[in-house]
C-alpha cells in the first residue's frame, strides 16, 4: 500500500506571490507524481496565512487528529523570508509545541524535514530544535561530518525529467552562462566582471527572484548553454544538478562538495581557488580550452548526464527517502 504524504511547505519563494510558484512544484511534487510511489497533498502556511488570516497550526492538528485523513508521513520544508517582512518566518512556520503535540497524538507518523540551505546557521539551528521529534532531516546541499543518525544527505531536489533534460551533443547557442541573482552577491558581480575583463562573454540570467524566469525558461537557458558556471564553494547549489541534468558542461570551484555525489574530471570540471576567491586566470583558461575542444567538452557533459540518470534519478531519490522512513518500494 502506498504511503500517504502531507507536505507543509511554502507556495511562493520568500513568501511572495510575485516570485511565482515554489521550486518544490517542478521538483518534489512533480517527481512524486511521476514515480507514483505515494499519494500526497500539500498545505502552504504562507498561502494559509493570507487566505485564512491565521497560522497553520490549528489545521495541522485537526488533520492529524482525524483518523481517516491522517498521513503516514509529514514532510516539512521550513519557510524563510529574505524580504521586507522577516517576521513572516515566525508566523508561517508551525510552532515547536505543535510538532511535539503531533508526535504525541500520532507517534506512528513519520516527520521529515527538507532543507535546501542546510549549511545556513539558521537552518542548522532549527534542525537541532526539531531533533527530539523529527524522524529524519534531508539535507540537500551540505554533508554534516559526522552525520547524525537522523540526517540523510542527498544531492538536491529530485528533478522532473519532463523539464530538466537536454542532449549534451545537441546544438547550443550560449557559450557561457551563469544563472543566479547578483543583487545580494557582490562576489558574483566581481567574478563575472573578471571573466569579461579576460575576454569571456558570460551571459547572466537572474533566476526566479531577480529576472522572474519561469522554471521552463530557466531550464531552457541551461539547455542552450555549452558551459555553465557555479561560484558557490560551501554548498552544492541546485544549479549544479540542474545544469548537468540539462546536458550542459559544468565548471565550478574545486572546493565545492559536488564531488561527494559526482566525479570531478569526469562528470564535470573544476577550477582552482585562491582561498575564497576563484583563480580567474585558471577559470578563463579552462573556459577557452573547452570552447575550442568541443569533443572533450561534450564527452564530460555526456558522462555527467549519464551518471545523473543512473545515480540521481527521481525514482532513486524517492526510493532512498521512503526506504529510510520505513516504506520500502522494491
C-alpha positions in Angstrom: 0.0 0.0 0.0 1.3 3.4 -1.0 2.1 5.8 1.9 0.0 8.9 2.4 2.1 12.0 2.5 1.3 15.5 3.6 3.7 18.4 2.7 3.9 21.5 4.8 5.8 23.9 2.5 5.9 27.3 1.0 3.8 28.1 -2.0 5.9 31.1 -3.1 9.6 31.9 -2.8 10.3 34.2 0.2 6.5 34.1 0.9 6.0 36.5 -2.0 3.4 35.6 -4.8 5.2 37.9 -7.2 8.0 35.4 -7.5 5.8 32.6 -8.8 5.5 29.1 -7.5 8.0 27.5 -5.2 10.7 25.3 -6.6 9.1 22.3 -4.9 6.4 22.2 -7.6 8.7 21.2 -10.6 10.8 19.1 -8.3 9.4 17.3 -5.2 5.7 17.4 -6.2 6.1 16.7 -9.9 8.5 13.8 -9.4 6.5 12.2 -6.7 3.5 12.2 -9.1 5.8 10.8 -11.9 7.1 8.0 -9.8 3.7 7.0 -8.4 5.4 5.8 -5.2 3.0 7.7 -2.8 -0.2 9.6 -2.5 0.2 13.2 -1.3 -1.3 16.5 -0.6 0.1 19.9 0.4 -0.7 22.7 2.8 1.1 26.0 2.3 1.5 28.1 5.5 2.2 31.3 3.6 -1.0 30.9 1.5 -3.0 29.8 4.5 -1.9 32.9 6.4 -3.0 35.2 3.6 -6.3 33.5 2.8 -7.4 32.5 6.4 -5.6 35.2 8.4 -4.2 32.7 10.9 -1.3 30.3 11.4 -1.4 26.8 10.0 -1.0 25.1 13.4 -4.7 24.5 14.2 -5.4 23.0 10.8 -2.4 20.7 11.0 -3.5 19.4 14.4 -7.0 18.9 13.1 -5.7 16.8 10.2 -3.6 14.7 12.5 -6.5 14.3 14.9 -8.8 13.0 12.2 -8.0 9.3 11.7 -9.3 9.0 8.1 -7.2 12.0 7.0 -4.1 11.2 9.0 -1.0 10.9 6.8 1.8 8.3 7.2 4.5 10.9 6.6 4.7 14.7 7.0 7.4 16.4 5.0 8.2 19.9 6.3 10.1 22.5 4.3 10.9 25.4 6.6 9.7 28.7 5.3 12.2 31.6 5.3 11.9 35.2 4.2 14.7 37.4 3.0 12.3 40.1 2.0 11.0 43.2 3.8 8.9 41.2 6.3 11.2 38.8 8.0 8.6 38.4 10.8 6.8 36.1 8.4 9.3 33.4 9.3 7.9 33.2 12.8 4.2 33.4 11.6 4.4 30.9 8.8 6.3 28.1 10.4 4.4 25.8 12.8 5.4 26.2 16.5 7.7 23.7 18.1 5.0 22.7 20.5 2.7 21.8 17.5 5.3 19.3 16.3 5.6 17.8 19.8 1.8 17.5 20.0 1.6 15.8 16.6 4.2 13.2 17.8 2.2 12.7 21.0 -1.1 12.4 19.2 0.1 10.1 16.4 3.6 8.6 17.3 3.5 6.4 14.1 3.5 9.4 11.8 7.0 10.0 10.4 8.1 13.6 10.5 10.8 14.6 7.9 12.4 17.9 7.3 13.6 19.1 3.9 16.5 21.6 4.0 17.6 23.2 0.7 20.0 25.6 2.6 21.3 23.2 5.2 24.7 25.0 5.6 23.0 28.1 6.7 23.3 28.6 10.5 19.6 29.4 10.9 18.7 26.1 9.2 21.0 24.2 11.4 19.6 25.9 14.5 16.0 24.9 13.5 17.1 21.4 12.7 18.6 20.9 16.1 15.5 22.3 17.8 13.4 19.7 16.0 15.7 16.7 16.5 13.7 15.4 19.5 10.5 14.9 17.5 11.6 14.6 13.9 12.5 11.1 12.5 14.6 12.4 9.6 16.2 15.5 8.1 17.0 15.6 4.4 20.0 17.9 3.8 20.2 18.7 0.1 23.4 20.7 -0.3 25.7 20.0 2.6 27.0 17.0 4.4 27.5 17.1 8.2 30.5 15.3 9.5 30.0 13.2 11.4 26.4 12.9 10.1 23.8 12.5 12.9 21.8 9.2 12.7 18.6 11.0 11.7 20.1 13.1 8.9 20.3 11.9 5.2 22.4 13.9 2.8 21.1 13.8 -0.8 22.2 15.9 -3.8 19.5 18.5 -4.2 15.8 18.1 -5.0 14.6 15.3 -7.4 14.3 16.9 -10.9 11.4 16.3 -13.2 12.8 14.8 -16.4 10.0 16.4 -18.4 11.5 19.8 -17.5 15.2 19.2 -16.8 16.6 17.3 -19.7 18.8 18.0 -22.7 21.0 16.4 -25.3 24.7 17.1 -24.5 25.6 16.6 -28.1 22.9 18.9 -29.5 23.3 22.4 -30.9 23.8 25.1 -28.2 23.7 28.8 -28.8 25.1 30.2 -25.5 28.8 29.7 -25.0 29.0 30.6 -21.3 26.2 31.2 -18.8 25.6 31.9 -15.2 22.1 31.7 -13.8 21.6 33.3 -10.3 20.9 36.5 -8.6 23.5 39.2 -8.3 21.8 41.8 -6.2 22.9 40.4 -2.8 26.1 38.8 -4.1 28.9 41.2 -4.9 31.3 38.3 -5.2 29.3 37.1 -8.2 29.4 40.5 -9.8 33.1 40.6 -9.4 33.5 37.1 -10.8 31.6 37.9 -14.0 33.4 41.2 -14.5 36.8 39.5 -14.0 35.9 37.0 -16.7 34.7 39.7 -19.0 38.0 41.5 -18.5 39.7 38.4 -19.8 37.5 38.3 -22.9 34.9 35.7 -21.7 31.4 36.7 -22.7 29.4 35.4 -19.7 25.6 35.6 -20.3 23.9 36.3 -17.0 20.3 35.4 -16.2 18.9 36.4 -12.8 16.8 33.4 -12.0 13.3 33.3 -10.4 13.6 36.2 -7.9 15.7 38.6 -10.0 14.6 38.2 -13.6 11.4 36.3 -12.9 12.4 33.4 -15.0 9.9 30.6 -15.1 11.3 27.1 -14.3 10.9 26.2 -18.0 12.8 29.3 -19.1 15.5 28.6 -16.6 15.9 25.1 -17.9 15.9 26.4 -21.4 18.9 28.6 -20.6 20.8 25.6 -19.3 19.7 23.5 -22.3 21.2 26.2 -24.7 24.4 26.6 -22.7 27.6 24.9 -23.8 29.3 25.8 -20.5 27.5 27.0 -17.3 29.3 28.3 -14.2 28.8 27.9 -10.5 30.7 30.1 -8.0 29.4 28.6 -4.7 32.1 26.9 -2.6 30.4 25.8 0.7 27.3 24.0 -0.7 26.4 22.2 -3.9 23.7 24.6 -5.2 20.7 23.3 -7.1 22.1 24.8 -10.3 24.9 22.3 -10.4 22.5 19.4 -10.6 20.1 21.2 -12.9 22.9 22.1 -15.3 24.1 18.6 -15.6 20.6 17.3 -16.0 20.1 19.7 -18.9 23.2 18.4 -20.7 25.4 21.4 -20.0 29.1 21.3 -19.2 29.5 22.4 -15.6 32.5 24.4 -14.3 32.6 25.0 -10.6 35.1 25.6 -7.7 37.4 22.7 -6.7 36.2 23.2 -3.1 32.5 22.6 -3.9 31.0 19.5 -2.2 29.5 18.4 -5.5 32.4 15.9 -5.5 30.6 13.9 -2.9 27.9 12.9 -5.4 29.7 13.3 -8.8 33.2 12.8 -10.0 35.3 15.9 -10.9 37.3 15.5 -14.1 34.7 13.0 -15.4 31.2 14.3 -14.8 32.1 18.0 -14.5 35.3 20.1 -14.4 36.6 22.2 -11.5 38.7 25.4 -11.4 41.2 26.5 -8.9 40.6 28.7 -5.9 42.9 31.2 -4.2 41.4 30.9 -0.7 37.8 32.1 -1.1 38.4 33.7 -4.4 38.3 32.0 -7.8 41.6 31.8 -9.7 40.1 33.7 -12.6 43.1 33.0 -14.9 42.6 29.3 -14.4 38.9 29.6 -14.9 39.2 31.7 -18.1 41.8 29.3 -19.5 39.5 26.3 -18.9 36.6 28.1 -20.5 38.5 28.9 -23.6 40.0 25.4 -23.8 36.7 23.6 -23.6 35.0 26.0 -26.0 37.8 25.2 -28.5 37.8 21.5 -27.9 34.2 20.6 -28.4 34.7 16.9 -28.4 36.2 17.0 -24.9 33.5 19.3 -23.6 30.8 17.0 -25.0 32.5 13.9 -23.5 32.3 15.4 -20.0 28.8 16.7 -20.4 27.6 13.2 -21.7 29.3 11.5 -18.8 27.7 13.8 -16.3 24.3 13.3 -17.9 24.7 9.6 -17.8 25.8 9.5 -14.2 22.9 11.7 -13.3 20.3 9.4 -14.9 21.8 6.3 -13.2 22.5 7.6 -9.7 20.3 10.6 -9.1 17.0 10.0 -10.9 13.7 10.8 -9.2 13.0 7.1 -8.7 16.3 6.6 -6.9 15.8 9.7 -4.8 12.3 8.9 -3.7 13.0 5.2 -3.0 16.0 6.2 -0.9 14.0 8.7 1.2 10.9 6.5 1.6 13.1 3.5 2.4 14.8 5.4 5.1 11.4 6.3 6.6 10.4 2.6 6.6 8.4 2.4 3.4 10.2 0.0 1.1 9.5 0.0 -2.7 11.3 -2.9 -4.2 
